[in-house]
Amino acid sequence: MKTQVCIIGGGPAGLMLSHVLDANGIDNVVLERQSREYVLGRIRAGVLEHNTVQMLRDYGLGERMDKIGKPKDGTRILWQDRPDFFIDVKKWTGKQMMAYGQTYITEDLYAARDRDGGAVICEAAHVALHDIDSDAPHVTYERDGATHRIDCRFIAGCDGFHGPSRRAIPDSHRREYMRDYPFGWMGVMVEKPPLDDFIYAYHGDGMAMAAQRNPMLSRYYVQAPITDTPQDWPDERFWETLLSRFPAEVAAKIQTGPTIEKSMAPLRSFVSEPMRHGSLFLAGDAAHIVPPTGAKGLNLAFSDVHYLQRALVAFFKQGQGDLIAGYSDTALRRVWSAENISWRLTKLLHVFPGEDPFEQKIRQNDYDLLLMSEAAQHALAYEYIGLPFET
């Protein structure tokens, strides 16, 4: 098989890139290691920045989002023994965010690829990248007991942290920056109406969070030791811990019940540089991970796709290579901005094991500054809504 761009990874980043390239007349093939059912069964957050919302609309993918998604003016922070605070992005930026689950986005993208005849090959095992330093790379994979080969001009690695794309870049040309956090988020799903707002709650025992999936599906999290497993958190313990970390008047509004899903999410900050090597580009989690505090992961993947599709369209349609050459530097500027705010929000809202009273006072002062300073509120809202894409 021959194509112009081989995309490795059939999650939102890979599918969105495929959809946009197809809209611009650029031939592409998507390879996905898992089955479609597995990909669609992954339950992930879905707080979309204004840029992401507009990108979905611009490429004809916003119809269901605009029907069932919930516009958000911001996110509420509750603080033990302090007034609450609202990150008011609508007030300070004039823009809104959108609560729309990542699973829905993936469903919409698969439906669009099916409608447009996009080549998406699922259950592609043992994917390997070859000759990425040349102008004629190729990708091999196994499926149905046979080995297959795809020749292409470029490879887009959208295959996540554990995929083969990043590791195809020689160690001598790759530098990785990582911080693992000494706690995780124990999360549950319950078939009960969610609270009206997305809420982070800071408590001396650890963070808690309330999120929304749909009108009858709620997602809740509590900060827990990274060594814990879902088996350590029976429903009774989870609900008791969650409710104790919210103010009584908010806890009274939370509808508990038997959980239908429970998982432990580690928190990590990670960046791999550069995001391009030869004919290979990295996008999404293949190049960077952010802690879920701030919900930047999916949005950052979409900004990568924006920069990458722009570069590929300029190359194939206008014969221009400047954006190809500048892709990594351009994308990384926004990557590090998202890493920065995600790290700061994580430091603000979590209790770190072994921290001393000085660190606790600094965190409290950071929050007090938000309460009293409009300049600080404006700056946080500007970062939280997502920095604008470069033109």
C-alpha positions as CSV (number, residue, x, y, z in Angstrom):
1,M,0.0,0.0,0.0
2,K,1.2,3.5,-0.7
3,T,-0.1,6.7,0.8
4,Q,1.1,10.3,1.5
5,V,0.8,10.2,5.3
6,C,0.7,7.1,7.5
7,I,-0.9,7.9,10.8
8,I,-0.1,5.5,13.7
9,G,-2.8,5.6,16.3
10,G,-6.6,5.6,16.0
11,G,-7.5,7.8,18.9
12,P,-8.8,11.3,18.7
13,A,-5.5,12.8,17.6
14,G,-4.9,10.3,14.8
15,L,-8.5,10.3,13.6
16,M,-8.8,14.1,13.6
17,L,-5.6,14.4,11.6
18,S,-6.9,11.9,9.2
19,H,-10.2,13.7,8.8
20,V,-8.6,17.1,8.3
21,L,-6.0,15.8,5.8
22,D,-8.8,14.1,3.8
23,A,-10.7,17.4,3.8
24,N,-7.7,18.9,2.1
25,G,-7.2,16.2,-0.4
26,I,-4.2,14.5,1.2
27,D,-4.2,10.7,1.1
28,N,-3.7,9.0,4.4
29,V,-4.0,5.7,6.3
30,V,-4.6,5.2,10.0
31,L,-3.2,2.2,11.9
32,E,-4.7,1.3,15.3
33,R,-3.3,-1.5,17.5
34,Q,-6.6,-2.1,19.3
35,S,-10.1,-3.0,18.0
36,R,-12.5,-0.2,17.3
37,E,-14.7,-1.5,20.2
38,Y,-11.8,-1.2,22.6
39,V,-11.0,2.3,21.5
40,L,-14.6,3.4,21.8
41,G,-14.9,1.8,25.2
42,R,-12.2,3.9,26.8
43,I,-13.8,6.5,29.1
44,R,-11.9,9.7,29.2
45,A,-12.5,13.3,30.3
46,G,-13.9,15.8,27.9
47,V,-13.5,19.4,28.9
48,L,-12.9,21.2,25.6
49,E,-11.1,24.5,25.2
50,H,-12.6,27.1,22.9
51,N,-10.0,26.4,20.2
52,T,-10.9,22.7,20.2
53,V,-14.6,23.4,20.0
54,Q,-14.1,25.8,17.1
55,M,-11.8,23.3,15.3
56,L,-14.5,20.6,15.5
57,R,-17.1,23.0,14.2
58,D,-14.9,24.2,11.4
59,Y,-14.4,20.6,10.1
60,G,-18.1,19.6,10.3
61,L,-17.8,17.6,13.6
62,G,-19.7,19.9,15.9
63,E,-23.4,18.9,15.3
64,R,-23.8,16.4,18.2
65,M,-21.4,18.4,20.4
66,D,-23.6,21.5,20.0
67,K,-26.8,19.4,20.8
68,I,-25.7,17.5,23.9
69,G,-22.5,19.2,25.0
70,K,-22.7,21.5,28.0
71,P,-21.2,25.0,27.6
72,K,-19.0,26.0,30.5
73,D,-18.1,29.5,31.7
74,G,-15.4,28.1,33.9
75,T,-14.6,25.8,36.8
76,R,-15.2,26.2,40.5
77,I,-12.6,25.7,43.2
78,L,-13.7,25.0,46.8
79,W,-11.1,25.4,49.5
80,Q,-11.3,24.2,53.1
81,D,-12.0,27.1,55.5
82,R,-11.7,29.6,52.6
83,P,-14.2,31.3,50.2
84,D,-14.7,29.4,47.0
85,F,-13.4,30.7,43.7
86,F,-14.6,30.5,40.1
87,I,-12.2,30.4,37.2
88,D,-14.4,32.7,35.1
89,V,-13.2,32.3,31.6
90,K,-16.3,33.8,30.1
91,K,-15.8,37.0,32.1
92,W,-12.1,37.5,31.4
93,T,-11.8,36.1,27.9
94,G,-15.3,36.4,26.5
95,K,-15.1,32.7,25.5
96,Q,-16.7,29.4,26.7
97,M,-15.5,25.9,27.1
98,M,-17.5,22.8,26.5
99,A,-18.2,19.6,28.5
100,Y,-18.3,16.9,25.8
101,G,-16.9,13.4,26.5
102,Q,-13.8,12.2,24.6
103,T,-15.7,9.0,23.8
104,Y,-18.3,11.1,21.9
105,I,-15.6,12.8,20.0
106,T,-14.0,9.4,19.0
107,E,-17.5,8.1,17.9
108,D,-18.0,11.2,15.8
109,L,-14.6,10.9,14.2
110,Y,-15.1,7.2,13.4
111,A,-18.5,8.0,11.9
112,A,-16.9,10.7,9.7
113,R,-14.1,8.4,8.6
114,D,-16.7,5.7,7.7
115,R,-18.8,8.2,5.8
116,D,-15.9,9.6,3.8
117,G,-14.3,6.3,3.1
118,G,-11.3,6.9,5.3
119,A,-8.8,4.0,5.6
120,V,-8.7,3.0,9.3
121,I,-7.0,-0.3,9.9
122,C,-7.7,-1.6,13.4
123,E,-6.0,-4.5,15.2
124,A,-2.7,-3.8,13.5
125,A,-0.1,-5.6,15.6
126,H,3.6,-5.2,15.8
127,V,3.7,-1.8,14.1
128,A,7.2,-0.8,13.2
129,L,8.7,2.4,11.6
130,H,11.5,2.2,9.0
131,D,13.8,4.7,7.3
132,I,12.4,7.7,9.1
133,D,15.6,9.6,8.3
134,S,14.8,9.3,4.6
135,D,12.3,10.9,2.3
136,A,10.7,7.5,1.7
137,P,9.9,5.9,5.0
138,H,7.6,2.9,5.4
139,V,5.6,1.2,8.1
140,T,5.1,-2.5,8.7
141,Y,2.4,-4.2,10.7
142,E,0.9,-7.7,11.2
143,R,-2.8,-8.5,10.7
144,D,-4.7,-11.7,10.0
145,G,-1.5,-13.7,10.2
146,A,0.3,-11.7,7.5
147,T,2.8,-8.9,7.4
148,H,1.8,-5.7,5.6
149,R,3.8,-2.7,4.4
150,I,2.8,0.9,3.9
151,D,5.1,3.2,1.9
152,C,4.5,6.9,2.5
153,R,6.2,10.4,2.5
154,F,5.5,11.2,6.2
155,I,4.6,9.3,9.3
156,A,2.5,10.9,12.1
157,G,2.9,9.2,15.4
158,C,-0.3,9.7,17.3
159,D,0.0,6.4,19.2
160,G,0.3,7.5,22.8
161,F,2.9,7.3,25.5
162,H,3.5,3.5,25.0
163,G,3.4,3.4,21.2
164,P,6.3,2.7,18.9
165,S,6.6,6.1,17.2
166,R,8.5,8.1,19.9
167,R,10.9,5.1,20.5
168,A,11.7,5.1,16.8
169,I,13.6,8.4,17.3
170,P,17.2,7.5,18.2
171,D,18.1,8.1,21.8
172,S,20.9,10.4,20.6
173,H,18.3,12.7,19.0
174,R,15.7,12.6,21.7
175,R,15.5,14.3,25.1
176,E,12.7,13.5,27.6
177,Y,11.5,15.6,30.6
178,M,9.4,13.8,33.2
179,R,7.9,14.3,36.6
180,D,5.9,11.5,38.2
181,Y,3.7,12.6,41.1
182,P,3.6,10.7,44.4
183,F,-0.2,10.3,44.2
184,G,-3.0,9.4,41.8
185,W,-6.7,10.0,41.2
186,M,-9.0,7.3,42.3
187,G,-12.0,7.7,40.1
188,V,-15.5,6.2,39.9
189,M,-18.4,6.5,37.5
190,V,-22.0,6.5,38.9
191,E,-25.3,6.6,37.0
192,K,-26.6,9.6,38.9
193,P,-27.1,13.2,37.8
194,P,-23.9,15.3,38.1
195,L,-23.4,18.6,39.9
196,D,-24.0,21.7,37.8
197,D,-20.3,22.7,37.8
198,F,-17.0,21.0,37.4
199,I,-15.5,21.4,40.9
200,Y,-12.1,20.9,42.4
201,A,-12.0,20.8,46.2
202,Y,-8.9,21.3,48.2
203,H,-8.8,19.6,51.6
204,G,-6.1,18.9,54.1
205,D,-6.5,15.2,53.4
206,G,-6.2,15.6,49.7
207,M,-8.0,16.8,46.6
208,A,-11.5,15.8,45.4
209,M,-13.2,16.5,42.1
210,A,-16.7,16.3,40.6
211,A,-17.1,16.1,36.8
212,Q,-19.8,15.5,34.3
213,R,-20.2,12.9,31.5
214,N,-23.9,13.3,30.6
215,P,-27.2,14.2,32.4
216,M,-27.3,10.8,34.1
217,L,-23.6,9.9,34.4
218,S,-21.2,11.5,37.0
219,R,-17.5,11.1,37.4
220,Y,-15.8,11.7,40.8
221,Y,-12.2,11.6,41.9
222,V,-10.3,11.6,45.2
223,Q,-6.5,12.0,45.6
224,A,-5.0,8.8,46.8
225,P,-1.6,7.2,47.3
226,I,-0.1,6.1,44.0
227,T,0.3,2.6,45.4
228,D,-3.5,2.1,46.0
229,T,-5.6,0.0,43.7
230,P,-9.3,0.0,43.0
231,Q,-9.6,-3.0,45.3
232,D,-8.4,-0.8,48.1
233,W,-11.4,1.5,47.6
234,P,-14.8,-0.2,48.1
235,D,-17.7,2.1,47.3
236,E,-18.4,2.8,51.0
237,R,-14.8,4.1,51.6
238,F,-14.8,6.1,48.4
239,W,-18.1,7.9,49.1
240,E,-17.1,8.6,52.7
241,T,-13.8,10.1,51.6
242,L,-15.3,12.1,48.8
243,L,-18.1,13.6,50.8
244,S,-15.7,14.5,53.7
245,R,-13.6,16.6,51.3
246,F,-16.4,18.7,50.0
247,P,-18.2,21.4,52.1
248,A,-21.3,20.1,53.7
249,E,-23.7,22.1,51.5
250,V,-22.1,20.7,48.4
251,A,-21.7,17.2,49.7
252,A,-25.4,17.1,50.4
253,K,-26.1,17.6,46.6
254,I,-23.9,14.6,45.5
255,Q,-26.0,11.6,44.6
256,T,-24.1,8.5,45.6
257,G,-24.8,4.9,44.5
258,P,-23.2,1.7,43.2
259,T,-20.3,2.6,41.0
260,I,-20.2,1.2,37.5
261,E,-16.5,1.8,36.9
262,K,-13.5,2.4,39.2
263,S,-9.9,3.1,38.2
264,M,-6.7,4.6,39.5
265,A,-5.1,7.3,37.3
266,P,-1.4,8.1,37.9
267,L,-0.3,11.7,37.4
268,R,2.6,12.5,35.2
269,S,4.2,15.5,33.5
270,F,6.2,14.5,30.4
271,V,7.6,16.1,27.3
272,S,9.7,14.5,24.5
273,E,11.8,16.8,22.3
274,P,11.9,17.3,19.4
275,M,8.4,16.4,18.1
276,R,9.8,15.8,14.6
277,H,12.7,13.6,13.4
278,G,13.2,13.3,9.7
279,S,9.9,12.2,8.1
280,L,8.4,11.3,11.5
281,F,6.1,13.7,13.5
282,L,4.8,13.2,17.0
283,A,1.4,14.4,18.2
284,G,-0.6,14.1,21.3
285,D,0.4,11.7,24.1
286,A,3.2,10.3,22.0
287,A,5.1,13.5,22.6
288,H,3.7,14.8,25.9
289,I,1.6,13.9,29.0
290,V,0.0,16.4,31.4
291,P,-1.6,15.6,34.7
292,P,-5.4,15.7,34.4
293,T,-5.6,18.9,36.6
294,G,-6.8,21.5,34.1
295,A,-7.9,19.0,31.4
296,K,-5.3,19.9,28.9
297,G,-4.4,16.5,27.4
298,L,-7.0,16.2,24.6
299,N,-6.9,19.9,23.8
300,L,-3.1,19.8,23.5
301,A,-3.4,16.9,21.1
302,F,-5.8,18.9,18.9
303,S,-3.4,21.9,18.8
304,D,-0.7,19.5,17.6
305,V,-3.0,18.3,14.9
306,H,-3.7,21.9,13.9
307,Y,0.0,22.7,13.5
308,L,0.8,19.4,11.8
309,Q,-2.1,19.5,9.3
310,R,-1.2,23.1,8.4
311,A,2.4,22.1,7.7
312,L,1.4,19.0,5.7
313,V,-1.1,21.0,3.6
314,A,1.5,23.6,2.8
315,F,4.0,20.9,1.8
316,F,1.7,18.9,-0.4
317,K,-0.4,21.7,-1.9
318,Q,2.0,24.6,-2.1
319,G,5.4,22.8,-2.1
320,Q,6.4,24.8,1.0
321,G,8.6,23.2,3.7
322,D,9.0,26.0,6.2
323,L,6.1,24.9,8.4
324,I,7.4,21.3,8.3
325,A,10.7,22.5,9.5
326,G,9.1,24.6,12.2
327,Y,6.5,22.2,13.4
328,S,8.3,21.0,16.5
329,D,9.3,24.4,17.8
330,T,5.8,25.8,17.2
331,A,4.0,22.9,18.8
332,L,6.4,22.8,21.8
333,R,5.7,26.5,22.7
334,R,2.1,25.6,23.4
335,V,3.0,22.2,24.9
336,W,5.2,23.8,27.6
337,S,2.5,26.4,28.3
338,A,0.0,23.6,29.0
339,E,2.6,21.7,31.1
340,N,3.1,24.9,33.1
341,I,-0.5,25.6,34.0
342,S,-1.2,21.8,34.6
343,W,1.8,21.6,37.0
344,R,0.8,24.8,38.8
345,L,-2.8,23.7,39.3
346,T,-1.6,20.3,40.5
347,K,0.6,22.0,43.1
348,L,-2.2,24.3,44.1
349,L,-4.9,21.7,44.6
350,H,-3.1,18.6,46.0
351,V,-1.4,17.7,49.3
352,F,2.1,16.4,48.6
353,P,3.4,13.7,50.9
354,G,6.1,14.9,53.2
355,E,5.6,18.6,52.5
356,D,6.3,21.0,55.4
357,P,4.3,23.8,56.9
358,F,6.1,26.4,54.7
359,E,4.9,24.7,51.5
360,Q,1.4,24.5,52.9
361,K,1.5,28.3,53.6
362,I,2.8,29.1,50.1
363,R,-0.1,27.1,48.6
364,Q,-2.6,28.9,50.8
365,N,-1.1,32.3,49.8
366,D,-1.4,31.3,46.1
367,Y,-5.1,30.7,46.6
368,D,-5.6,33.9,48.6
369,L,-3.9,35.8,45.7
370,L,-6.5,34.5,43.3
371,L,-9.3,35.6,45.7
372,M,-8.1,39.2,45.9
373,S,-6.4,39.9,42.7
374,E,-8.3,40.5,39.4
375,A,-5.0,40.5,37.5
376,A,-4.3,37.0,38.8
377,Q,-7.8,35.9,38.0
378,H,-7.5,37.3,34.4
379,A,-4.1,35.5,33.9
380,L,-5.4,32.2,35.1
381,A,-8.5,32.4,33.0
382,Y,-6.4,33.3,29.9
383,E,-4.3,30.2,30.4
384,Y,-7.2,27.9,31.4
385,I,-9.2,28.7,28.3
386,G,-6.2,27.7,26.2
387,L,-3.7,29.9,24.4
388,P,-4.7,30.9,20.9
389,F,-3.4,28.8,18.0
390,E,-0.7,30.7,16.0
391,T,-1.8,31.8,12.6
